[in-house]
Amino acid sequence: METDFEHAWQHWAQIVNKTTGADWQDLSHITEDGISIKPIYPHDAVSAHAVFTTPGWQMAQFVADDATPQVLNKSILDELESSVSMIMLPLAVTSQMTADHMTQILDGVYTDACQFGHPHGGDVITYAKIWADYACGAEYRGHDSNDLVVHLGADPMADIMLDLCGQDTAEDRAKALAAWYVERQSNLSSFCCFAASGDAYHRYGLTDGQELGLCLASLIWQLRLWEQAGYSLAEALPKSVMRIAVTSDLYSALTKTRGARMLLRHLCSVIGLDENKTANLMPSLHVFTSDRMMSRIEPMNNVLRHVTASLGAALGGAEIMTTLPHDWLTGSTEMSRRLARNIQLIMRDEARLDQVADPAHGAPSLEAISQAIAKKAWQIFQDIEASGGAMAAVTSGMVGDWAAAANTTRQTKMDDRDEAMLGINHHPQQAPNMLPSLLNENGMMRGGLARPALPWEELRLAAADKDLRCLILDHGDSDKAHIARWLDEMRMAGIQAAHVSIADAESAEAQILAAKPHLLIADKVTQTKLSEHNQDTAAVAMIPLDAKGMIRRQRIMAVIERLAG
């Protein structure tokens, strides 16, 4: 059997070489974390590891962004009636939530049969006290307050990274929250105060490995805080939550989720917990679909992105899953929230993905990539610990440097079309309407500043209603790919564009006089001809046809700003 496999492998390698002219190993690609992904893996590439044995996940969906108690109550009931078991409350809601409103907000809600979650951000100690007052108030009598499950999502590291507060304030708030909970734990035993908010780290721009590594370091920081407050590891770990974000790259989403499960198991092992009890003591893994991958341009494409991301999370072993609405960046609607939860319902009730434990177990490529991302993240975690821990890594600027480098590389690939994004740098459509405004939460716009589509959205908004014209000239033998890119990018920006091949300077001059363009795109031969002909193009912004993606975008924006000024 082994001989037959080896023969088949060699035969496949020969076919690849004959077809592509390259060795099969040269077809590997490198991830943002420097992990080499091979085109195929032999069956004995790695030893298989069972990542999770209990199938299924908990649906945790966001409700309406409207803080009006009646609207919010209806939205909560809609989600619960559609099988959602954890209600996520957007910051737009929690920032206006008061104790007086809780009875109206939760009218008709069986709070002992569902859970509640808060995203990272906001005044967590205030939210905690509001929930505690409700759980212990007269309107809650007849229920056990210990049955009220609330994930508050506090994360001091994310607070500092996102400039919501400084180190001293973040530490003081965290200590106050831990002390408050230790005092109230007897009647609020199901509250989870802290979370390692990898979804916020992802929004900040970190790579997958950096996000997971910092999550581990944040968990360790939080566990040390609990110990200082008098809590044991066995008590604190089950109340810990790791949150991560996954993108529309199916295999990346799947292996990142599996890698996170591996890391949590390994962390419990290193801490010294009994392996037979690890499953009951491990932190929960809450997977969000990424808002960094989203765009306001052609937002229905976001539905496809969230379908793929959700599938990867389900197959990879998410314990709790949140699928964002496709219009999340600008404020969700009842229909978009319905579409988002239907993605999970179809996976669960029609595809029956909740009936299979660890479906990727034993698949050589998925096992190898999962273990590689886990190994990379563990190394980053060790580097963070060696530098003084999560707090030191965040406050020293080390994490900020990682994010800046990753963002630059990611945006360059986006602008140069080395990374495809439907509707942005591939197959863009002319925008019929102005783009809606981004929703601002807690001083930050949804999706963060590291979203690759953001610069192109800003370009489109800047060009709106300017009636800009672009003329693309070439001598007839230019690279057609460059011309196609320019035409696409003008369409993305909402700028009228025309392409003309010219034979000499006189015909180029005639085209410029006729079109009166604001932007002139020309290849080197055409530029030389115009220069030799003394054609005055000072009033026109001329950009080389073969300019790099980021240069193209920046030059277009400069022209728009000049005209606006």
C-alpha positions as CSV (number, residue, x, y, z in Angstrom):
1,M,0.0,0.0,0.0
2,E,2.8,2.4,0.9
3,T,4.5,1.6,-2.4
4,D,1.3,2.3,-4.3
5,F,0.9,5.6,-2.5
6,E,4.5,6.6,-3.2
7,H,4.1,5.7,-6.9
8,A,0.9,7.8,-7.1
9,W,2.6,10.7,-5.4
10,Q,5.6,10.7,-7.8
11,H,3.2,10.5,-10.7
12,W,1.3,13.5,-9.5
13,A,4.5,15.5,-9.0
14,Q,5.6,14.7,-12.5
15,I,2.3,15.9,-13.9
16,V,2.5,19.1,-12.0
17,N,6.1,19.7,-13.3
18,K,5.0,19.0,-16.8
19,T,1.9,21.2,-16.6
20,T,3.4,24.2,-14.8
21,G,7.1,23.9,-15.5
22,A,7.8,24.1,-11.7
23,D,8.4,21.8,-8.9
24,W,5.2,21.2,-6.8
25,Q,6.8,22.6,-3.7
26,D,7.4,25.9,-5.5
27,L,3.6,26.3,-5.7
28,S,3.4,26.9,-1.9
29,H,2.3,30.3,-0.7
30,I,3.3,32.2,2.4
31,T,0.8,33.6,4.9
32,E,1.0,36.9,6.7
33,D,2.6,35.0,9.6
34,G,5.3,33.5,7.4
35,I,3.7,30.0,7.4
36,S,4.3,28.1,4.2
37,I,1.1,26.5,2.8
38,K,1.8,23.7,0.4
39,P,-0.5,22.8,-2.5
40,I,-0.9,19.3,-1.2
41,Y,0.1,17.3,1.9
42,P,0.9,13.5,2.0
43,H,-1.3,11.5,4.3
44,D,1.5,11.1,6.9
45,A,2.4,14.8,6.9
46,V,1.5,15.3,10.6
47,S,0.0,13.3,13.4
48,A,-3.7,13.9,13.8
49,H,-5.0,15.6,17.0
50,A,-8.7,15.5,18.0
51,V,-9.5,19.1,18.8
52,F,-13.0,18.9,20.1
53,T,-15.3,15.9,20.8
54,T,-18.6,17.7,21.5
55,P,-20.3,18.9,18.3
56,G,-22.4,22.0,17.9
57,W,-22.2,25.6,18.8
58,Q,-24.1,28.4,20.5
59,M,-25.7,31.0,18.3
60,A,-24.8,34.5,19.6
61,Q,-26.3,37.3,17.4
62,F,-26.4,41.1,17.6
63,V,-29.7,42.8,18.0
64,A,-30.9,46.2,16.7
65,D,-28.7,49.3,17.1
66,D,-31.7,51.2,18.5
67,A,-31.6,51.7,22.3
68,T,-35.3,52.5,22.5
69,P,-36.6,49.8,25.0
70,Q,-39.6,48.8,22.8
71,V,-37.5,48.4,19.7
72,L,-34.8,46.6,21.5
73,N,-37.3,44.2,23.2
74,K,-38.8,43.3,19.8
75,S,-35.4,42.7,18.3
76,I,-34.4,40.4,21.2
77,L,-37.6,38.4,20.9
78,D,-37.1,38.1,17.2
79,E,-33.6,36.6,17.7
80,L,-34.7,34.2,20.5
81,E,-37.7,33.0,18.4
82,S,-35.3,32.1,15.7
83,S,-33.2,29.8,17.9
84,V,-30.5,32.3,18.9
85,S,-29.4,31.5,22.4
86,M,-27.1,34.4,23.2
87,I,-28.1,38.0,22.7
88,M,-25.2,40.3,21.8
89,L,-25.9,43.9,22.7
90,P,-24.2,46.4,20.4
91,L,-22.2,49.3,21.9
92,A,-24.8,51.7,20.4
93,V,-27.3,50.1,22.8
94,T,-25.2,49.4,25.9
95,S,-23.8,52.9,26.0
96,Q,-27.4,54.2,26.5
97,M,-28.7,51.3,28.7
98,T,-30.0,52.1,32.1
99,A,-31.4,50.1,35.0
100,D,-34.8,51.8,34.6
101,H,-35.1,50.4,31.1
102,M,-34.2,46.7,31.9
103,T,-37.7,45.6,32.7
104,Q,-39.0,46.9,29.4
105,I,-36.0,45.6,27.4
106,L,-36.4,42.1,28.8
107,D,-40.2,42.0,28.9
108,G,-41.3,38.5,27.9
109,V,-37.7,37.2,27.8
110,Y,-36.9,34.0,29.7
111,T,-33.5,35.1,31.0
112,D,-32.8,31.7,32.5
113,A,-33.1,30.1,29.0
114,C,-30.7,32.4,27.1
115,Q,-27.5,34.3,27.7
116,F,-26.4,37.9,27.0
117,G,-23.1,39.2,25.7
118,H,-21.4,42.6,25.3
119,P,-18.7,43.3,22.7
120,H,-15.5,44.9,23.8
121,G,-15.7,48.5,24.8
122,G,-17.7,50.9,26.9
123,D,-18.1,51.3,30.7
124,V,-18.1,47.7,31.7
125,I,-18.4,48.2,35.5
126,T,-21.6,50.3,34.9
127,Y,-23.0,47.5,32.7
128,A,-22.2,44.9,35.3
129,K,-24.0,46.9,38.0
130,I,-27.1,47.4,35.8
131,W,-27.3,43.6,35.3
132,A,-26.7,43.0,39.0
133,D,-29.4,45.4,40.0
134,Y,-31.8,43.8,37.6
135,A,-31.0,40.3,38.7
136,C,-31.4,41.2,42.4
137,G,-34.4,43.5,41.9
138,A,-38.1,43.0,42.7
139,E,-39.0,42.4,39.0
140,Y,-36.7,39.4,39.0
141,R,-38.1,37.7,42.0
142,G,-39.1,34.1,41.5
143,H,-35.9,33.5,39.4
144,D,-32.5,32.5,40.5
145,S,-30.0,35.3,39.8
146,N,-27.3,32.7,39.4
147,D,-29.0,31.5,36.3
148,L,-28.5,34.9,34.6
149,V,-25.5,34.4,32.2
150,V,-23.8,37.6,31.1
151,H,-20.5,37.9,29.2
152,L,-19.3,41.5,29.9
153,G,-16.3,41.3,27.6
154,A,-13.9,43.5,29.5
155,D,-10.3,43.6,28.0
156,P,-7.8,46.1,29.3
157,M,-5.4,45.3,26.5
158,A,-7.9,46.2,23.8
159,D,-8.8,49.4,25.7
160,I,-5.2,50.5,25.6
161,M,-4.6,49.4,22.0
162,L,-7.6,51.3,20.7
163,D,-6.8,54.4,22.7
164,L,-9.9,54.2,24.9
165,C,-7.8,54.8,28.0
166,G,-4.3,54.7,29.4
167,Q,-2.5,51.9,31.2
168,D,-3.2,53.1,34.8
169,T,-6.9,53.6,34.1
170,A,-7.2,50.2,32.3
171,E,-5.6,48.4,35.2
172,D,-7.6,50.3,37.8
173,R,-10.9,49.4,36.0
174,A,-9.9,45.8,35.7
175,K,-9.0,45.5,39.4
176,A,-12.2,47.2,40.4
177,L,-14.3,44.8,38.2
178,A,-12.6,41.8,39.6
179,A,-13.1,43.0,43.2
180,W,-16.7,43.8,42.5
181,Y,-17.3,40.4,41.2
182,V,-15.6,38.6,44.0
183,E,-17.9,40.5,46.4
184,R,-21.0,39.6,44.4
185,Q,-20.2,36.1,43.2
186,S,-22.5,34.4,45.6
187,N,-25.6,35.6,43.7
188,L,-24.0,36.3,40.2
189,S,-22.0,33.1,39.7
190,S,-22.7,32.9,36.0
191,F,-21.2,36.3,35.1
192,C,-18.1,36.3,32.9
193,C,-16.3,39.6,33.4
194,F,-13.3,39.4,31.1
195,A,-12.6,38.3,27.6
196,A,-9.4,38.1,25.5
197,S,-10.9,40.2,22.7
198,G,-9.1,38.8,19.7
199,D,-11.8,40.3,17.5
200,A,-10.7,43.7,18.6
201,Y,-7.0,42.8,18.0
202,H,-8.0,41.6,14.6
203,R,-9.8,45.0,14.0
204,Y,-6.6,46.7,15.0
205,G,-4.8,44.9,12.2
206,L,-2.9,42.0,13.7
207,T,-2.2,38.8,11.8
208,D,-3.9,35.6,12.8
209,G,-0.8,34.3,14.7
210,Q,-0.4,37.7,16.5
211,E,-4.1,37.8,17.4
212,L,-4.0,34.3,18.9
213,G,-0.7,34.9,20.6
214,L,-1.9,38.1,22.2
215,C,-5.2,36.4,23.2
216,L,-3.2,33.8,25.2
217,A,-1.1,36.5,26.8
218,S,-4.2,38.5,27.7
219,L,-5.8,35.4,29.2
220,I,-2.7,34.8,31.4
221,W,-2.8,38.5,32.5
222,Q,-6.4,38.1,33.4
223,L,-5.8,34.9,35.3
224,R,-3.1,36.6,37.4
225,L,-5.5,39.4,38.1
226,W,-8.1,36.8,39.4
227,E,-5.5,35.2,41.6
228,Q,-4.7,38.5,43.1
229,A,-8.4,39.0,43.8
230,G,-8.5,35.6,45.6
231,Y,-9.8,33.4,42.8
232,S,-8.2,30.0,42.0
233,L,-7.4,29.0,38.4
234,A,-10.0,26.3,38.5
235,E,-12.6,28.9,39.3
236,A,-11.3,31.6,36.9
237,L,-10.6,29.5,33.8
238,P,-14.2,28.4,33.0
239,K,-15.3,32.1,33.3
240,S,-12.7,33.1,30.8
241,V,-13.5,33.7,27.1
242,M,-11.3,33.8,24.1
243,R,-12.8,35.8,21.2
244,I,-11.4,35.6,17.7
245,A,-12.4,36.8,14.2
246,V,-12.3,34.8,11.0
247,T,-12.4,36.0,7.4
248,S,-13.8,34.7,4.2
249,D,-10.8,32.5,3.5
250,L,-12.5,29.2,4.3
251,Y,-9.3,27.2,5.1
252,S,-7.9,30.1,7.1
253,A,-11.1,30.4,9.1
254,L,-11.2,26.7,9.8
255,T,-7.6,26.2,10.7
256,K,-7.5,29.4,12.8
257,T,-10.5,28.2,14.8
258,R,-9.0,24.7,15.2
259,G,-5.6,26.2,16.1
260,A,-7.3,28.3,18.8
261,R,-8.8,25.2,20.3
262,M,-5.4,23.5,20.3
263,L,-3.9,26.5,22.0
264,L,-6.5,26.5,24.8
265,R,-5.9,22.8,25.4
266,H,-2.2,23.3,25.5
267,L,-2.5,26.3,27.8
268,C,-4.5,24.3,30.3
269,S,-1.9,21.5,30.1
270,V,1.0,23.9,30.7
271,I,-0.8,25.4,33.7
272,G,-0.9,21.9,35.1
273,L,-4.6,21.1,35.0
274,D,-5.7,17.5,35.0
275,E,-6.2,16.4,31.4
276,N,-9.4,14.5,32.3
277,K,-10.9,17.8,33.6
278,T,-9.5,20.1,30.9
279,A,-12.7,20.0,28.8
280,N,-14.7,21.4,31.8
281,L,-12.2,24.0,32.8
282,M,-11.1,25.4,29.4
283,P,-12.0,29.0,28.5
284,S,-14.9,29.3,25.9
285,L,-14.0,30.0,22.3
286,H,-16.3,32.7,20.8
287,V,-15.8,33.2,17.0
288,F,-17.0,36.3,15.2
289,T,-17.0,36.8,11.5
290,S,-14.6,39.6,10.6
291,D,-15.8,43.2,10.2
292,R,-12.3,44.1,8.9
293,M,-13.1,42.2,5.7
294,M,-16.3,44.1,5.1
295,S,-17.1,47.0,2.7
296,R,-19.8,49.6,2.3
297,I,-19.3,49.3,-1.5
298,E,-21.7,46.7,-2.8
299,P,-22.5,45.4,0.8
300,M,-24.4,42.4,-0.4
301,N,-21.0,40.9,-1.2
302,N,-20.5,40.8,2.6
303,V,-23.2,38.1,2.8
304,L,-20.9,35.8,0.8
305,R,-18.0,36.7,3.0
306,H,-19.9,35.9,6.2
307,V,-21.2,32.6,4.8
308,T,-17.7,31.3,4.1
309,A,-16.3,32.7,7.4
310,S,-19.2,31.1,9.4
311,L,-18.6,27.8,7.7
312,G,-15.0,27.8,8.6
313,A,-15.8,28.6,12.2
314,A,-18.4,25.8,12.4
315,L,-16.1,23.2,10.9
316,G,-13.1,24.4,13.0
317,G,-14.9,24.1,16.4
318,A,-16.4,27.4,17.5
319,E,-18.2,27.0,20.8
320,I,-20.0,30.3,20.4
321,M,-20.5,31.9,17.0
322,T,-21.6,35.4,15.9
323,T,-22.3,36.1,12.2
324,L,-22.4,39.8,11.6
325,P,-25.1,41.3,9.4
326,H,-23.9,42.4,5.9
327,D,-24.6,46.0,6.6
328,W,-23.0,46.0,10.1
329,L,-20.6,48.8,9.3
330,T,-23.4,51.3,8.8
331,G,-26.1,49.9,11.2
332,S,-28.0,46.7,10.8
333,T,-31.6,46.3,9.7
334,E,-34.2,43.7,10.6
335,M,-33.6,41.9,7.3
336,S,-29.8,41.9,7.4
337,R,-29.9,40.4,11.0
338,R,-32.3,37.7,9.7
339,L,-30.0,36.9,6.9
340,A,-27.1,36.7,9.3
341,R,-28.8,34.2,11.7
342,N,-30.1,32.2,8.7
343,I,-26.5,31.5,7.7
344,Q,-26.1,29.6,11.0
345,L,-29.5,28.0,10.9
346,I,-28.9,26.5,7.5
347,M,-25.5,25.2,8.6
348,R,-27.0,23.7,11.7
349,D,-30.5,22.5,10.7
350,E,-30.1,21.7,7.1
351,A,-26.4,20.8,6.7
352,R,-26.4,19.3,10.2
353,L,-22.9,20.5,10.9
354,D,-23.7,20.5,14.6
355,Q,-23.9,16.7,14.4
356,V,-20.2,16.1,13.7
357,A,-17.3,16.5,16.1
358,D,-14.2,17.9,14.6
359,P,-14.9,17.1,10.9
360,A,-11.4,18.3,9.8
361,H,-9.8,15.7,12.1
362,G,-7.3,13.6,10.1
363,A,-7.3,15.7,6.9
364,P,-3.6,16.1,6.3
365,S,-3.6,19.7,5.0
366,L,-6.0,21.0,7.6
367,E,-4.2,19.2,10.4
368,A,-0.8,20.6,9.2
369,I,-2.0,24.2,8.8
370,S,-3.9,24.1,12.1
371,Q,-0.9,22.9,14.0
372,A,1.4,25.4,12.1
373,I,-0.8,28.4,13.1
374,A,-1.0,27.1,16.7
375,K,2.8,26.7,16.9
376,K,3.3,30.2,15.5
377,A,0.8,31.7,17.9
378,W,2.4,29.9,20.8
379,Q,5.8,31.3,19.9
380,I,4.4,34.8,19.7
381,F,2.8,34.2,23.1
382,Q,6.2,33.2,24.5
383,D,7.8,36.3,23.0
384,I,5.2,38.5,24.6
385,E,5.7,36.8,28.0
386,A,9.5,37.2,27.6
387,S,9.0,40.9,27.0
388,G,7.1,41.3,30.3
389,G,3.6,40.1,29.4
390,A,0.6,41.4,27.5
391,M,0.5,44.8,29.3
392,A,4.1,45.5,28.6
393,A,3.8,44.4,24.9
394,V,0.8,46.7,24.4
395,T,2.1,49.7,26.2
396,S,5.7,49.5,24.8
397,G,4.4,49.9,21.2
398,M,5.5,46.4,20.2
399,V,2.0,45.3,19.3
400,G,1.4,48.6,17.6
401,D,4.4,48.1,15.4
402,W,3.2,44.6,14.5
403,A,-0.2,46.0,13.4
404,A,1.3,48.8,11.4
405,A,3.6,46.5,9.5
406,A,0.8,44.0,8.8
407,N,-1.6,46.8,7.8
408,T,0.9,48.2,5.3
409,T,1.6,44.9,3.7
410,R,-2.1,44.0,3.6
411,Q,-3.1,47.4,2.0
412,T,-0.3,47.2,-0.5
413,K,-1.5,43.7,-1.6
414,M,-5.0,45.1,-1.8
415,D,-4.1,48.1,-3.9
416,D,-1.9,46.0,-6.2
417,R,-4.6,43.3,-6.5
418,D,-2.5,40.6,-5.1
419,E,-5.3,40.0,-2.7
420,A,-8.8,39.9,-4.4
421,M,-11.8,41.6,-2.9
422,L,-15.0,41.3,-4.9
423,G,-16.5,44.7,-5.6
424,I,-13.4,46.6,-4.6
425,N,-10.4,45.6,-6.6
426,H,-12.1,42.9,-8.6
427,H,-15.3,43.5,-10.7
428,P,-16.2,46.8,-9.2
429,Q,-19.5,48.5,-10.2
430,Q,-20.2,52.1,-10.6
431,A,-21.9,53.3,-7.4
432,P,-25.5,54.4,-8.1
433,N,-25.8,56.2,-4.7
434,M,-23.7,57.8,-2.1
435,L,-22.1,55.4,0.4
436,P,-23.9,55.4,3.8
437,S,-22.0,56.7,6.8
438,L,-20.1,54.4,9.1
439,L,-21.6,53.8,12.5
440,N,-19.5,55.3,15.3
441,E,-19.3,53.4,18.6
442,N,-17.4,54.4,21.6
443,G,-15.3,56.9,19.7
444,M,-14.5,54.4,16.9
445,M,-16.1,53.6,13.6
446,R,-17.2,50.0,13.0
447,G,-14.7,47.9,11.2
448,G,-11.7,49.9,12.6
449,L,-9.0,51.7,10.7
450,A,-7.2,48.6,9.4
451,R,-10.0,47.7,7.0
452,P,-8.5,47.3,3.5
453,A,-11.6,48.5,1.8
454,L,-11.7,51.8,3.8
455,P,-9.2,53.8,1.6
456,W,-11.2,53.0,-1.5
457,E,-14.5,53.9,0.2
458,E,-13.0,57.3,1.2
459,L,-11.8,57.8,-2.4
460,R,-15.3,57.2,-3.7
461,L,-16.8,59.5,-1.2
462,A,-14.3,62.2,-2.0
463,A,-15.0,61.9,-5.8
464,A,-18.8,61.9,-5.4
465,D,-20.5,64.8,-7.3
466,K,-17.2,66.1,-8.6
467,D,-18.0,65.1,-12.2
468,L,-14.3,64.1,-12.7
469,R,-13.0,62.8,-16.0
470,C,-10.0,60.6,-16.7
471,L,-8.3,60.0,-20.0
472,I,-6.1,57.0,-20.5
473,L,-3.6,57.3,-23.4
474,D,-1.3,54.6,-24.8
475,H,0.7,54.1,-28.0
476,G,-1.2,50.9,-28.8
477,D,1.3,48.4,-27.4
478,S,0.9,48.9,-23.7
479,D,0.2,46.3,-21.1
480,K,-3.6,45.7,-21.3
481,A,-3.6,44.6,-17.6
482,H,-2.5,48.1,-16.5
483,I,-5.3,49.7,-18.6
484,A,-7.9,47.3,-17.2
485,R,-6.8,48.1,-13.7
486,W,-7.1,51.9,-14.3
487,L,-10.6,51.5,-15.8
488,D,-11.7,49.4,-12.9
489,E,-10.3,51.9,-10.4
490,M,-12.0,54.8,-12.0
491,R,-15.2,52.9,-11.9
492,M,-14.6,52.2,-8.2
493,A,-14.0,55.8,-7.5
494,G,-17.0,57.0,-9.5
495,I,-14.9,58.8,-12.1
496,Q,-15.7,58.8,-15.8
497,A,-12.9,57.2,-17.8
498,A,-12.1,56.7,-21.4
499,H,-9.2,54.8,-23.0
500,V,-7.7,55.9,-26.4
501,S,-4.7,54.5,-28.3
502,I,-2.8,57.3,-30.1
503,A,-0.1,57.2,-32.8
504,D,1.6,60.5,-32.2
505,A,1.8,63.7,-30.1
506,E,-0.7,65.5,-32.3
507,S,-3.4,62.9,-31.8
508,A,-2.7,62.9,-28.1
509,E,-3.0,66.6,-27.9
510,A,-6.3,66.5,-29.8
511,Q,-7.7,63.9,-27.4
512,I,-6.7,65.9,-24.4
513,L,-8.2,69.1,-25.8
514,A,-11.5,67.3,-26.6
515,A,-11.8,65.4,-23.3
516,K,-10.5,68.1,-20.9
517,P,-9.6,65.4,-18.4
518,H,-8.8,66.1,-14.7
519,L,-6.6,63.0,-14.7
520,L,-4.3,61.9,-17.5
521,I,-3.0,58.4,-17.5
522,A,-0.2,57.8,-20.0
523,D,2.4,55.1,-20.7
524,K,6.1,56.1,-21.0
525,V,6.1,56.4,-24.8
526,T,3.1,58.7,-24.8
527,Q,4.6,60.8,-22.0
528,T,7.8,61.2,-24.0
529,K,5.9,62.2,-27.2
530,L,3.9,64.8,-25.3
531,S,7.1,66.2,-23.7
532,E,8.9,66.4,-27.0
533,H,5.9,68.1,-28.6
534,N,5.9,70.7,-25.8
535,Q,2.3,69.8,-24.9
536,D,1.2,71.8,-21.9
537,T,-0.4,69.4,-19.5
538,A,0.3,71.4,-16.4
539,A,-3.4,71.7,-15.7
540,V,-3.8,68.0,-15.9
541,A,-2.5,65.5,-13.3
542,M,-0.5,63.0,-15.2
543,I,0.1,59.6,-13.7
544,P,2.2,56.8,-15.2
545,L,0.2,53.9,-16.6
546,D,2.3,51.4,-14.7
547,A,2.1,53.1,-11.3
548,K,1.8,50.8,-8.3
549,G,-1.6,50.4,-6.7
550,M,-1.0,52.6,-3.6
551,I,0.5,55.3,-5.8
552,R,-2.5,55.3,-8.1
553,R,-4.9,55.6,-5.2
554,Q,-2.9,58.4,-3.5
555,R,-2.5,60.4,-6.8
556,I,-6.2,60.2,-7.5
557,M,-7.0,61.4,-4.0
558,A,-4.5,64.3,-4.3
559,V,-6.2,65.5,-7.5
560,I,-9.6,65.3,-5.8
561,E,-8.4,67.3,-2.8
562,R,-6.7,69.9,-5.0
563,L,-9.9,70.4,-7.0
564,A,-12.0,70.6,-3.8
565,G,-9.6,73.1,-2.3
